[in-house]
Amino acid sequence: MLDNRLMALKMPSKCPFCGKSFFVHVPKTLLENAPHYPVSHLVLHGDPVHACMVYIDAHGMVRASESTDSIQVV
Ligand SMILES: [Zn+2]
């Protein structure tokens, strides 16, 4: 059953670090209730794991992205 709380953006994004293409899935409420745009959304992936930050506008379009393999979890 599809989780209606999640929204898949129509256009794939591409990680600038590894070149992987992926579809961004974000909660609808994240875009509907955002206090400001663009909304930032972090996608962890790969081996070794790294991060791709995507910036999503109010229309659900990814306006920019950046990647890093420098991650700290505290
Ligand atoms: Zn990547």
N, CA, C, O and the ligand as a Tripos MOL2 file, in Angstrom:
@<TRIPOS>MOLECULE
protein
  297   295    75     0     0
PROTEIN
NO_CHARGES

@<TRIPOS>ATOM
      1 N           0.8490   -1.1920    0.0000 N.3       1 MET1
      2 CA          0.0000    0.0000    0.0000 C.3       1 MET1
      3 C           0.8860    1.2440    0.0000 C.2       1 MET1
      4 O           1.8280    1.3530    0.7850 O.2       1 MET1
      5 N           0.5710    2.1610   -0.8810 N.am      2 LEU2
      6 CA          1.3460    3.3900   -1.0070 C.3       2 LEU2
      7 C           1.1130    4.2830    0.2060 C.2       2 LEU2
      8 O          -0.0240    4.4860    0.6330 O.2       2 LEU2
      9 N           2.1670    4.7960    0.7370 N.am      3 ASP3
     10 CA          2.0710    5.6990    1.8730 C.3       3 ASP3
     11 C           1.7270    7.0990    1.3510 C.2       3 ASP3
     12 O           2.5630    7.7630    0.7380 O.2       3 ASP3
     13 N           0.4950    7.5360    1.6010 N.am      4 ASN4
     14 CA          0.0420    8.8280    1.0880 C.3       4 ASN4
     15 C           0.7370   10.0060    1.7390 C.2       4 ASN4
     16 O           0.6490   11.1340    1.2540 O.2       4 ASN4
     17 N           1.4100    9.7500    2.8080 N.am      5 ARG5
     18 CA          2.1120   10.8490    3.4650 C.3       5 ARG5
     19 C           3.3820   11.2190    2.7260 C.2       5 ARG5
     20 O           3.9400   12.2960    2.9340 O.2       5 ARG5
     21 N           3.8390   10.3200    1.8590 N.am      6 LEU6
     22 CA          5.0590   10.6010    1.1210 C.3       6 LEU6
     23 C           4.7400   11.0450   -0.2920 C.2       6 LEU6
     24 O           3.7740   10.5900   -0.9040 O.2       6 LEU6
     25 N           5.5630   11.9360   -0.7910 N.am      7 MET7
     26 CA          5.3780   12.4790   -2.1180 C.3       7 MET7
     27 C           6.6690   12.2650   -2.8940 C.2       7 MET7
     28 O           7.7430   12.6650   -2.4440 O.2       7 MET7
     29 N           6.5670   11.6350   -4.0570 N.am      8 ALA8
     30 CA          7.7330   11.4390   -4.8990 C.3       8 ALA8
     31 C           7.8110   12.5860   -5.8930 C.2       8 ALA8
     32 O           6.8620   12.8340   -6.6370 O.2       8 ALA8
     33 N           8.9240   13.2750   -5.9080 N.am      9 LEU9
     34 CA          9.0810   14.3600   -6.8650 C.3       9 LEU9
     35 C           9.2110   13.7750   -8.2660 C.2       9 LEU9
     36 O           9.7460   12.6820   -8.4470 O.2       9 LEU9
     37 N           8.7210   14.5090   -9.2470 N.am     10 LYS10
     38 CA          8.5960   13.9680  -10.6020 C.3      10 LYS10
     39 C           9.9280   13.7940  -11.3230 C.2      10 LYS10
     40 O          10.1170   12.8470  -12.0870 O.2      10 LYS10
     41 N          10.8450   14.7200  -11.0670 N.am     11 MET11
     42 CA         12.1150   14.6700  -11.7790 C.3      11 MET11
     43 C          13.1760   14.0070  -10.9050 C.2      11 MET11
     44 O          13.2640   14.2960   -9.7120 O.2      11 MET11
     45 N          13.9840   13.1200  -11.4900 N.am     12 PRO12
     46 CA         15.0530   12.5110  -10.6910 C.3      12 PRO12
     47 C          16.1410   13.5300  -10.3830 C.2      12 PRO12
     48 O          16.3510   14.4910  -11.1230 O.2      12 PRO12
     49 N          16.8180   13.2940   -9.2810 N.am     13 SER13
     50 CA         17.9730   14.1010   -8.9180 C.3      13 SER13
     51 C          19.2190   13.2610   -9.1340 C.2      13 SER13
     52 O          19.1530   12.0330   -9.1850 O.2      13 SER13
     53 N          20.3490   13.9290   -9.2610 N.am     14 LYS14
     54 CA         21.6110   13.2340   -9.4800 C.3      14 LYS14
     55 C          22.6150   13.7020   -8.4460 C.2      14 LYS14
     56 O          22.8050   14.9020   -8.2490 O.2      14 LYS14
     57 N          23.2530   12.7550   -7.7920 N.am     15 CYS15
     58 CA         24.2590   13.0880   -6.7890 C.3      15 CYS15
     59 C          25.5110   13.6090   -7.4850 C.2      15 CYS15
     60 O          26.0830   12.9100   -8.3210 O.2      15 CYS15
     61 N          25.9450   14.8210   -7.1580 N.am     16 PRO16
     62 CA         27.1570   15.3660   -7.7780 C.3      16 PRO16
     63 C          28.4250   14.6010   -7.3850 C.2      16 PRO16
     64 O          29.4400   14.6800   -8.0760 O.2      16 PRO16
     65 N          28.3630   13.8630   -6.2760 N.am     17 PHE17
     66 CA         29.5490   13.1670   -5.7650 C.3      17 PHE17
     67 C          29.7920   11.8470   -6.5090 C.2      17 PHE17
     68 O          30.9090   11.5810   -6.9510 O.2      17 PHE17
     69 N          28.7420   11.0190   -6.6460 N.am     18 CYS18
     70 CA         28.9210    9.6870   -7.2470 C.3      18 CYS18
     71 C          28.1880    9.5200   -8.5760 C.2      18 CYS18
     72 O          28.4070    8.5380   -9.2850 O.2      18 CYS18
     73 N          27.3290   10.4630   -8.9130 N.am     19 GLY19
     74 CA         26.6270   10.3930  -10.1810 C.3      19 GLY19
     75 C          25.3500    9.5770  -10.1520 C.2      19 GLY19
     76 O          24.6850    9.4480  -11.1810 O.2      19 GLY19
     77 N          24.9850    9.0190   -8.9940 N.am     20 LYS20
     78 CA         23.7800    8.1930   -8.8980 C.3      20 LYS20
     79 C          22.5390    9.0640   -9.0810 C.2      20 LYS20
     80 O          22.4470   10.1590   -8.5250 O.2      20 LYS20
     81 N          21.5820    8.5600   -9.8720 N.am     21 SER21
     82 CA         20.3000    9.2320  -10.0240 C.3      21 SER21
     83 C          19.2800    8.5730   -9.1040 C.2      21 SER21
     84 O          19.2870    7.3550   -8.9250 O.2      21 SER21
     85 N          18.4140    9.3780   -8.5310 N.am     22 PHE22
     86 CA         17.4050    8.8610   -7.6120 C.3      22 PHE22
     87 C          16.2130    9.8050   -7.5910 C.2      22 PHE22
     88 O          16.3280   10.9890   -7.9080 O.2      22 PHE22
     89 N          15.0570    9.2510   -7.2060 N.am     23 PHE23
     90 CA         13.8730   10.0770   -7.0180 C.3      23 PHE23
     91 C          13.7810   10.4660   -5.5530 C.2      23 PHE23
     92 O          13.9710    9.6380   -4.6630 O.2      23 PHE23
     93 N          13.4900   11.7210   -5.3170 N.am     24 VAL24
     94 CA         13.3720   12.2360   -3.9550 C.3      24 VAL24
     95 C          11.9660   11.9740   -3.4470 C.2      24 VAL24
     96 O          10.9880   12.2920   -4.1240 O.2      24 VAL24
     97 N          11.8590   11.3950   -2.2590 N.am     25 HIS25
     98 CA         10.5820   11.1680   -1.5940 C.3      25 HIS25
     99 C          10.5660   12.0050   -0.3270 C.2      25 HIS25
    100 O          11.4150   11.8440    0.5500 O.2      25 HIS25
    101 N           9.6020   12.8890   -0.2400 N.am     26 VAL26
    102 CA          9.4930   13.7420    0.9420 C.3      26 VAL26
    103 C           8.0660   13.6960    1.4750 C.2      26 VAL26
    104 O           7.1240   13.4820    0.7120 O.2      26 VAL26
    105 N           7.9030   13.8940    2.7660 N.am     27 PRO27
    106 CA          6.5470   13.9900    3.3180 C.3      27 PRO27
    107 C           5.8170   15.1960    2.7210 C.2      27 PRO27
    108 O           6.3940   16.2760    2.5990 O.2      27 PRO27
    109 N           4.5510   15.0070    2.3520 N.am     28 LYS28
    110 CA          3.7590   16.1260    1.8210 C.3      28 LYS28
    111 C           3.7350   17.2950    2.7890 C.2      28 LYS28
    112 O           3.7960   18.4560    2.3850 O.2      28 LYS28
    113 N           3.6460   16.9760    4.0550 N.am     29 THR29
    114 CA          3.5500   18.0420    5.0530 C.3      29 THR29
    115 C           4.8220   18.8810    5.0990 C.2      29 THR29
    116 O           4.7850   20.0530    5.4740 O.2      29 THR29
    117 N           5.9480   18.2790    4.7160 N.am     30 LEU30
    118 CA          7.2010   19.0360    4.7050 C.3      30 LEU30
    119 C           7.1110   20.1920    3.7170 C.2      30 LEU30
    120 O           7.5480   21.3040    4.0120 O.2      30 LEU30
    121 N           6.5410   19.9240    2.5360 N.am     31 LEU31
    122 CA          6.4210   20.9750    1.5330 C.3      31 LEU31
    123 C           5.2450   21.8950    1.8100 C.2      31 LEU31
    124 O           5.3320   23.1000    1.5780 O.2      31 LEU31
    125 N           4.1500   21.3410    2.3030 N.am     32 GLU32
    126 CA          2.9390   22.1420    2.5220 C.3      32 GLU32
    127 C           3.0890   23.0990    3.7060 C.2      32 GLU32
    128 O           2.5320   24.1970    3.6990 O.2      32 GLU32
    129 N           3.8310   22.6840    4.7030 N.am     33 ASN33
    130 CA          3.9140   23.4760    5.9280 C.3      33 ASN33
    131 C           5.2810   24.1130    6.1450 C.2      33 ASN33
    132 O           5.6000   24.5470    7.2520 O.2      33 ASN33
    133 N           6.0830   24.1690    5.0930 N.am     34 ALA34
    134 CA          7.4300   24.7140    5.2520 C.3      34 ALA34
    135 C           7.3710   26.1910    5.6210 C.2      34 ALA34
    136 O           6.6120   26.9470    5.0150 O.2      34 ALA34
    137 N           8.1590   26.6120    6.6030 N.am     35 PRO35
    138 CA          8.1750   28.0250    6.9810 C.3      35 PRO35
    139 C           8.8820   28.8890    5.9390 C.2      35 PRO35
    140 O           8.6780   30.1020    5.8960 O.2      35 PRO35
    141 N           9.7050   28.2720    5.1050 N.am     36 HIS36
    142 CA         10.4090   29.0110    4.0570 C.3      36 HIS36
    143 C          10.8430   28.0290    2.9760 C.2      36 HIS36
    144 O          10.8900   26.8190    3.1990 O.2      36 HIS36
    145 N          11.1540   28.5640    1.8150 N.am     37 TYR37
    146 CA         11.6400   27.7640    0.6900 C.3      37 TYR37
    147 C          12.9560   28.3440    0.2110 C.2      37 TYR37
    148 O          13.1700   29.5510    0.3180 O.2      37 TYR37
    149 N          13.8380   27.5170   -0.3110 N.am     38 PRO38
    150 CA         13.6590   26.0830   -0.5370 C.3      38 PRO38
    151 C          13.7740   25.2810    0.7600 C.2      38 PRO38
    152 O          14.4020   25.7040    1.7300 O.2      38 PRO38
    153 N          13.1400   24.1040    0.7360 N.am     39 VAL39
    154 CA         13.2280   23.1570    1.8360 C.3      39 VAL39
    155 C          14.4580   22.2900    1.5980 C.2      39 VAL39
    156 O          14.6870   21.8330    0.4780 O.2      39 VAL39
    157 N          15.2380   22.0630    2.6270 N.am     40 SER40
    158 CA         16.3940   21.1790    2.4850 C.3      40 SER40
    159 C          16.0130   19.7530    2.8890 C.2      40 SER40
    160 O          15.2530   19.5410    3.8340 O.2      40 SER40
    161 N          16.5520   18.7930    2.1610 N.am     41 HIS41
    162 CA         16.2410   17.3780    2.3870 C.3      41 HIS41
    163 C          17.5230   16.5860    2.1340 C.2      41 HIS41
    164 O          18.1530   16.7330    1.0870 O.2      41 HIS41
    165 N          17.8970   15.7610    3.0800 N.am     42 LEU42
    166 CA         19.1660   15.0380    3.0080 C.3      42 LEU42
    167 C          18.9340   13.5930    2.5860 C.2      42 LEU42
    168 O          18.1010   12.8980    3.1680 O.2      42 LEU42
    169 N          19.6640   13.1460    1.5830 N.am     43 VAL43
    170 CA         19.5630   11.7680    1.0920 C.3      43 VAL43
    171 C          20.8980   11.0710    1.3450 C.2      43 VAL43
    172 O          21.9170   11.4370    0.7600 O.2      43 VAL43
    173 N          20.8850   10.0650    2.2200 N.am     44 LEU44
    174 CA         22.0820    9.2660    2.4860 C.3      44 LEU44
    175 C          22.0530    8.0480    1.5770 C.2      44 LEU44
    176 O          21.0110    7.4100    1.4220 O.2      44 LEU44
    177 N          23.1950    7.7220    0.9740 N.am     45 HIS45
    178 CA         23.2410    6.5800    0.0520 C.3      45 HIS45
    179 C          24.7000    6.2220   -0.2270 C.2      45 HIS45
    180 O          25.6210    6.9190    0.1990 O.2      45 HIS45
    181 N          24.8840    5.1290   -0.9450 N.am     46 GLY46
    182 CA         26.1960    4.7380   -1.4430 C.3      46 GLY46
    183 C          26.9980    3.8710   -0.4870 C.2      46 GLY46
    184 O          26.6130    3.6450    0.6600 O.2      46 GLY46
    185 N          28.1110    3.4000   -0.9940 N.am     47 ASP47
    186 CA         29.0390    2.5820   -0.2130 C.3      47 ASP47
    187 C          30.4570    2.9560   -0.6400 C.2      47 ASP47
    188 O          30.8900    2.5310   -1.7110 O.2      47 ASP47
    189 N          31.1960    3.7330    0.1510 N.am     48 PRO48
    190 CA         30.8340    4.1930    1.4950 C.3      48 PRO48
    191 C          29.7130    5.2250    1.4620 C.2      48 PRO48
    192 O          29.5480    5.9770    0.5020 O.2      48 PRO48
    193 N          28.9450    5.2260    2.5590 N.am     49 VAL49
    194 CA         27.7940    6.1140    2.6100 C.3      49 VAL49
    195 C          28.2300    7.5680    2.5600 C.2      49 VAL49
    196 O          29.2350    7.9540    3.1580 O.2      49 VAL49
    197 N          27.4640    8.3630    1.8400 N.am     50 HIS50
    198 CA         27.6850    9.8020    1.7840 C.3      50 HIS50
    199 C          26.3340   10.4820    1.6670 C.2      50 HIS50
    200 O          25.3020    9.8150    1.5970 O.2      50 HIS50
    201 N          26.3370   11.7950    1.6460 N.am     51 ALA51
    202 CA         25.0860   12.5440    1.7230 C.3      51 ALA51
    203 C          24.9210   13.4630    0.5290 C.2      51 ALA51
    204 O          25.8790   14.0640    0.0450 O.2      51 ALA51
    205 N          23.6860   13.5570    0.0660 N.am     52 CYS52
    206 CA         23.3260   14.5200   -0.9720 C.3      52 CYS52
    207 C          22.1990   15.3850   -0.4190 C.2      52 CYS52
    208 O          21.1100   14.8910   -0.1250 O.2      52 CYS52
    209 N          22.4680   16.6640   -0.2830 N.am     53 MET53
    210 CA         21.4530   17.6020    0.1770 C.3      53 MET53
    211 C          20.7700   18.2090   -1.0400 C.2      53 MET53
    212 O          21.4280   18.7740   -1.9140 O.2      53 MET53
    213 N          19.4340   18.0870   -1.0920 N.am     54 VAL54
    214 CA         18.6800   18.7050   -2.1790 C.3      54 VAL54
    215 C          17.8240   19.8290   -1.6040 C.2      54 VAL54
    216 O          17.3550   19.7540   -0.4680 O.2      54 VAL54
    217 N          17.6350   20.8510   -2.3920 N.am     55 TYR55
    218 CA         16.8470   22.0180   -1.9900 C.3      55 TYR55
    219 C          15.6140   22.0770   -2.8900 C.2      55 TYR55
    220 O          15.7280   22.1900   -4.1110 O.2      55 TYR55
    221 N          14.4190   22.0000   -2.2650 N.am     56 ILE56
    222 CA         13.1640   21.8260   -2.9860 C.3      56 ILE56
    223 C          12.3110   23.0800   -2.8440 C.2      56 ILE56
    224 O          12.1140   23.5800   -1.7370 O.2      56 ILE56
    225 N          11.8040   23.5910   -3.9730 N.am     57 ASP57
    226 CA         10.9670   24.7870   -3.9060 C.3      57 ASP57
    227 C           9.5160   24.4170   -3.6050 C.2      57 ASP57
    228 O           9.1880   23.2420   -3.4350 O.2      57 ASP57
    229 N           8.6590   25.4200   -3.5410 N.am     58 ALA58
    230 CA          7.2590   25.2150   -3.1490 C.3      58 ALA58
    231 C           6.4810   24.3910   -4.1670 C.2      58 ALA58
    232 O           5.4050   23.8820   -3.8540 O.2      58 ALA58
    233 N           7.0110   24.2510   -5.3850 N.am     59 HIS59
    234 CA          6.3350   23.4860   -6.4320 C.3      59 HIS59
    235 C           6.8480   22.0490   -6.5240 C.2      59 HIS59
    236 O           6.4530   21.2990   -7.4170 O.2      59 HIS59
    237 N           7.7230   21.6740   -5.6020 N.am     60 GLY60
    238 CA          8.2390   20.3190   -5.6010 C.3      60 GLY60
    239 C           9.3540   20.0910   -6.5960 C.2      60 GLY60
    240 O           9.6020   18.9570   -7.0080 O.2      60 GLY60
    241 N          10.0290   21.1590   -6.9850 N.am     61 MET61
    242 CA         11.1540   21.0420   -7.9100 C.3      61 MET61
    243 C          12.4640   21.1920   -7.1320 C.2      61 MET61
    244 O          12.5950   22.0610   -6.2710 O.2      61 MET61
    245 N          13.4200   20.3340   -7.4520 N.am     62 VAL62
    246 CA         14.7370   20.4420   -6.8320 C.3      62 VAL62
    247 C          15.4980   21.5640   -7.5290 C.2      62 VAL62
    248 O          15.7720   21.4870   -8.7260 O.2      62 VAL62
    249 N          15.8340   22.6000   -6.7780 N.am     63 ARG63
    250 CA         16.4860   23.7810   -7.3470 C.3      63 ARG63
    251 C          17.9960   23.7120   -7.2750 C.2      63 ARG63
    252 O          18.6810   24.3570   -8.0700 O.2      63 ARG63
    253 N          18.5280   22.9480   -6.3450 N.am     64 ALA64
    254 CA         19.9750   22.8260   -6.2040 C.3      64 ALA64
    255 C          20.2720   21.5730   -5.3880 C.2      64 ALA64
    256 O          19.4070   21.0450   -4.6890 O.2      64 ALA64
    257 N          21.5130   21.1100   -5.4940 N.am     65 SER65
    258 CA         21.9370   19.9790   -4.6770 C.3      65 SER65
    259 C          23.4270   20.0740   -4.4440 C.2      65 SER65
    260 O          24.1590   20.6900   -5.2190 O.2      65 SER65
    261 N          23.8620   19.4550   -3.3660 N.am     66 GLU66
    262 CA         25.2810   19.3840   -3.0650 C.3      66 GLU66
    263 C          25.5270   18.0980   -2.2940 C.2      66 GLU66
    264 O          24.6410   17.6010   -1.5980 O.2      66 GLU66
    265 N          26.7310   17.5650   -2.4220 N.am     67 SER67
    266 CA         27.0560   16.2910   -1.7860 C.3      67 SER67
    267 C          28.3230   16.4140   -0.9640 C.2      67 SER67
    268 O          29.1670   17.2800   -1.1960 O.2      67 SER67
    269 N          28.4270   15.5150    0.0070 N.am     68 THR68
    270 CA         29.6450   15.4270    0.7990 C.3      68 THR68
    271 C          29.7970   14.0120    1.3410 C.2      68 THR68
    272 O          28.8140   13.3040    1.5550 O.2      68 THR68
    273 N          31.0500   13.6130    1.5610 N.am     69 ASP69
    274 CA         31.2890   12.3390    2.2340 C.3      69 ASP69
    275 C          31.7930   12.5790    3.6520 C.2      69 ASP69
    276 O          32.2280   11.6520    4.3350 O.2      69 ASP69
    277 N          31.7260   13.8440    4.0870 N.am     70 SER70
    278 CA         32.0860   14.1950    5.4490 C.3      70 SER70
    279 C          30.8050   14.2930    6.2690 C.2      70 SER70
    280 O          30.0590   15.2650    6.1580 O.2      70 SER70
    281 N          30.5580   13.2760    7.0950 N.am     71 ILE71
    282 CA         29.3070   13.1830    7.8490 C.3      71 ILE71
    283 C          29.6440   12.9600    9.3160 C.2      71 ILE71
    284 O          30.5360   12.1800    9.6500 O.2      71 ILE71
    285 N          28.9340   13.6400   10.1680 N.am     72 GLN72
    286 CA         29.0710   13.4280   11.6110 C.3      72 GLN72
    287 C          27.7000   13.1480   12.1880 C.2      72 GLN72
    288 O          26.7630   13.9090   11.9440 O.2      72 GLN72
    289 N          27.5620   12.0750   12.9480 N.am     73 VAL73
    290 CA         26.3360   11.7420   13.6640 C.3      73 VAL73
    291 C          26.6290   11.8440   15.1340 C.2      73 VAL73
    292 O          27.5270   11.1690   15.6370 O.2      73 VAL73
    293 N          25.8850   12.6770   15.8360 N.am     74 VAL74
    294 CA         26.1370   12.8600   17.2680 C.3      74 VAL74
    295 C          24.9350   12.4130   18.0760 C.2      74 VAL74
    296 O          24.9530   12.4890   19.3050 O.2      74 VAL74
    297 ZN         26.2020    9.9300   -4.2360 Zn       75 ZN75
@<TRIPOS>BOND
     1     1     2 1
     2     2     3 1
     3     3     4 2
     4     3     5 am
     5     5     6 1
     6     6     7 1
     7     7     8 2
     8     7     9 am
     9     9    10 1
    10    10    11 1
    11    11    12 2
    12    11    13 am
    13    13    14 1
    14    14    15 1
    15    15    16 2
    16    15    17 am
    17    17    18 1
    18    18    19 1
    19    19    20 2
    20    19    21 am
    21    21    22 1
    22    22    23 1
    23    23    24 2
    24    23    25 am
    25    25    26 1
    26    26    27 1
    27    27    28 2
    28    27    29 am
    29    29    30 1
    30    30    31 1
    31    31    32 2
    32    31    33 am
    33    33    34 1
    34    34    35 1
    35    35    36 2
    36    35    37 am
    37    37    38 1
    38    38    39 1
    39    39    40 2
    40    39    41 am
    41    41    42 1
    42    42    43 1
    43    43    44 2
    44    43    45 am
    45    45    46 1
    46    46    47 1
    47    47    48 2
    48    47    49 am
    49    49    50 1
    50    50    51 1
    51    51    52 2
    52    51    53 am
    53    53    54 1
    54    54    55 1
    55    55    56 2
    56    55    57 am
    57    57    58 1
    58    58    59 1
    59    59    60 2
    60    59    61 am
    61    61    62 1
    62    62    63 1
    63    63    64 2
    64    63    65 am
    65    65    66 1
    66    66    67 1
    67    67    68 2
    68    67    69 am
    69    69    70 1
    70    70    71 1
    71    71    72 2
    72    71    73 am
    73    73    74 1
    74    74    75 1
    75    75    76 2
    76    75    77 am
    77    77    78 1
    78    78    79 1
    79    79    80 2
    80    79    81 am
    81    81    82 1
    82    82    83 1
    83    83    84 2
    84    83    85 am
    85    85    86 1
    86    86    87 1
    87    87    88 2
    88    87    89 am
    89    89    90 1
    90    90    91 1
    91    91    92 2
    92    91    93 am
    93    93    94 1
    94    94    95 1
    95    95    96 2
    96    95    97 am
    97    97    98 1
    98    98    99 1
    99    99   100 2
   100    99   101 am
   101   101   102 1
   102   102   103 1
   103   103   104 2
   104   103   105 am
   105   105   106 1
   106   106   107 1
   107   107   108 2
   108   107   109 am
   109   109   110 1
   110   110   111 1
   111   111   112 2
   112   111   113 am
   113   113   114 1
   114   114   115 1
   115   115   116 2
   116   115   117 am
   117   117   118 1
   118   118   119 1
   119   119   120 2
   120   119   121 am
   121   121   122 1
   122   122   123 1
   123   123   124 2
   124   123   125 am
   125   125   126 1
   126   126   127 1
   127   127   128 2
   128   127   129 am
   129   129   130 1
   130   130   131 1
   131   131   132 2
   132   131   133 am
   133   133   134 1
   134   134   135 1
   135   135   136 2
   136   135   137 am
   137   137   138 1
   138   138   139 1
   139   139   140 2
   140   139   141 am
   141   141   142 1
   142   142   143 1
   143   143   144 2
   144   143   145 am
   145   145   146 1
   146   146   147 1
   147   147   148 2
   148   147   149 am
   149   149   150 1
   150   150   151 1
   151   151   152 2
   152   151   153 am
   153   153   154 1
   154   154   155 1
   155   155   156 2
   156   155   157 am
   157   157   158 1
   158   158   159 1
   159   159   160 2
   160   159   161 am
   161   161   162 1
   162   162   163 1
   163   163   164 2
   164   163   165 am
   165   165   166 1
   166   166   167 1
   167   167   168 2
   168   167   169 am
   169   169   170 1
   170   170   171 1
   171   171   172 2
   172   171   173 am
   173   173   174 1
   174   174   175 1
   175   175   176 2
   176   175   177 am
   177   177   178 1
   178   178   179 1
   179   179   180 2
   180   179   181 am
   181   181   182 1
   182   182   183 1
   183   183   184 2
   184   183   185 am
   185   185   186 1
   186   186   187 1
   187   187   188 2
   188   187   189 am
   189   189   190 1
   190   190   191 1
   191   191   192 2
   192   191   193 am
   193   193   194 1
   194   194   195 1
   195   195   196 2
   196   195   197 am
   197   197   198 1
   198   198   199 1
   199   199   200 2
   200   199   201 am
   201   201   202 1
   202   202   203 1
   203   203   204 2
   204   203   205 am
   205   205   206 1
   206   206   207 1
   207   207   208 2
   208   207   209 am
   209   209   210 1
   210   210   211 1
   211   211   212 2
   212   211   213 am
   213   213   214 1
   214   214   215 1
   215   215   216 2
   216   215   217 am
   217   217   218 1
   218   218   219 1
   219   219   220 2
   220   219   221 am
   221   221   222 1
   222   222   223 1
   223   223   224 2
   224   223   225 am
   225   225   226 1
   226   226   227 1
   227   227   228 2
   228   227   229 am
   229   229   230 1
   230   230   231 1
   231   231   232 2
   232   231   233 am
   233   233   234 1
   234   234   235 1
   235   235   236 2
   236   235   237 am
   237   237   238 1
   238   238   239 1
   239   239   240 2
   240   239   241 am
   241   241   242 1
   242   242   243 1
   243   243   244 2
   244   243   245 am
   245   245   246 1
   246   246   247 1
   247   247   248 2
   248   247   249 am
   249   249   250 1
   250   250   251 1
   251   251   252 2
   252   251   253 am
   253   253   254 1
   254   254   255 1
   255   255   256 2
   256   255   257 am
   257   257   258 1
   258   258   259 1
   259   259   260 2
   260   259   261 am
   261   261   262 1
   262   262   263 1
   263   263   264 2
   264   263   265 am
   265   265   266 1
   266   266   267 1
   267   267   268 2
   268   267   269 am
   269   269   270 1
   270   270   271 1
   271   271   272 2
   272   271   273 am
   273   273   274 1
   274   274   275 1
   275   275   276 2
   276   275   277 am
   277   277   278 1
   278   278   279 1
   279   279   280 2
   280   279   281 am
   281   281   282 1
   282   282   283 1
   283   283   284 2
   284   283   285 am
   285   285   286 1
   286   286   287 1
   287   287   288 2
   288   287   289 am
   289   289   290 1
   290   290   291 1
   291   291   292 2
   292   291   293 am
   293   293   294 1
   294   294   295 1
   295   295   296 2
@<TRIPOS>SUBSTRUCTURE
     1 MET1         2 RESIDUE 1 A MET
     2 LEU2         6 RESIDUE 1 A LEU
     3 ASP3        10 RESIDUE 1 A ASP
     4 ASN4        14 RESIDUE 1 A ASN
     5 ARG5        18 RESIDUE 1 A ARG
     6 LEU6        22 RESIDUE 1 A LEU
     7 MET7        26 RESIDUE 1 A MET
     8 ALA8        30 RESIDUE 1 A ALA
     9 LEU9        34 RESIDUE 1 A LEU
    10 LYS10       38 RESIDUE 1 A LYS
    11 MET11       42 RESIDUE 1 A MET
    12 PRO12       46 RESIDUE 1 A PRO
    13 SER13       50 RESIDUE 1 A SER
    14 LYS14       54 RESIDUE 1 A LYS
    15 CYS15       58 RESIDUE 1 A CYS
    16 PRO16       62 RESIDUE 1 A PRO
    17 PHE17       66 RESIDUE 1 A PHE
    18 CYS18       70 RESIDUE 1 A CYS
    19 GLY19       74 RESIDUE 1 A GLY
    20 LYS20       78 RESIDUE 1 A LYS
    21 SER21       82 RESIDUE 1 A SER
    22 PHE22       86 RESIDUE 1 A PHE
    23 PHE23       90 RESIDUE 1 A PHE
    24 VAL24       94 RESIDUE 1 A VAL
    25 HIS25       98 RESIDUE 1 A HIS
    26 VAL26      102 RESIDUE 1 A VAL
    27 PRO27      106 RESIDUE 1 A PRO
    28 LYS28      110 RESIDUE 1 A LYS
    29 THR29      114 RESIDUE 1 A THR
    30 LEU30      118 RESIDUE 1 A LEU
    31 LEU31      122 RESIDUE 1 A LEU
    32 GLU32      126 RESIDUE 1 A GLU
    33 ASN33      130 RESIDUE 1 A ASN
    34 ALA34      134 RESIDUE 1 A ALA
    35 PRO35      138 RESIDUE 1 A PRO
    36 HIS36      142 RESIDUE 1 A HIS
    37 TYR37      146 RESIDUE 1 A TYR
    38 PRO38      150 RESIDUE 1 A PRO
    39 VAL39      154 RESIDUE 1 A VAL
    40 SER40      158 RESIDUE 1 A SER
    41 HIS41      162 RESIDUE 1 A HIS
    42 LEU42      166 RESIDUE 1 A LEU
    43 VAL43      170 RESIDUE 1 A VAL
    44 LEU44      174 RESIDUE 1 A LEU
    45 HIS45      178 RESIDUE 1 A HIS
    46 GLY46      182 RESIDUE 1 A GLY
    47 ASP47      186 RESIDUE 1 A ASP
    48 PRO48      190 RESIDUE 1 A PRO
    49 VAL49      194 RESIDUE 1 A VAL
    50 HIS50      198 RESIDUE 1 A HIS
    51 ALA51      202 RESIDUE 1 A ALA
    52 CYS52      206 RESIDUE 1 A CYS
    53 MET53      210 RESIDUE 1 A MET
    54 VAL54      214 RESIDUE 1 A VAL
    55 TYR55      218 RESIDUE 1 A TYR
    56 ILE56      222 RESIDUE 1 A ILE
    57 ASP57      226 RESIDUE 1 A ASP
    58 ALA58      230 RESIDUE 1 A ALA
    59 HIS59      234 RESIDUE 1 A HIS
    60 GLY60      238 RESIDUE 1 A GLY
    61 MET61      242 RESIDUE 1 A MET
    62 VAL62      246 RESIDUE 1 A VAL
    63 ARG63      250 RESIDUE 1 A ARG
    64 ALA64      254 RESIDUE 1 A ALA
    65 SER65      258 RESIDUE 1 A SER
    66 GLU66      262 RESIDUE 1 A GLU
    67 SER67      266 RESIDUE 1 A SER
    68 THR68      270 RESIDUE 1 A THR
    69 ASP69      274 RESIDUE 1 A ASP
    70 SER70      278 RESIDUE 1 A SER
    71 ILE71      282 RESIDUE 1 A ILE
    72 GLN72      286 RESIDUE 1 A GLN
    73 VAL73      290 RESIDUE 1 A VAL
    74 VAL74      294 RESIDUE 1 A VAL
    75 ZN75       297 GROUP 0 **** ****
